[in-house]
Amino acid sequence: MAQLGTRNMGAYLRKMAIDGYIIKVDYTQQKKLAAAVSRVASNINQICRRINSTGHFYADDVAELKERQGEIWQLLKSSQSEEL
């Protein structure tokens, strides 16, 4: 029951009767990656809101959007290399 992370005997017995085994996956890295991507996406959203409200699209905005996109790619690449 400790493997399943429950103290409920019924849930444990159902899981074992149906599957016969327990797979416990650690999602901490994925949660950290999702939080980091969410922060970067929030920054991108703020830039887009500013562009939509002013109606002007500046070179600085394009550069910042590309920089934020690069951050997302770096996060994904580092996460992928850590898993391998």
Buried (B, 14 or more C-beta within 10 A) or exposed (E): BEEBEEEEEEEBEEBEEEEEEEEEEEEEEEEEBEEBBEEBEEBBEEBEEEBEEEEEEEEEBEEBBEEBEEBBEEBEEEBEEEEE
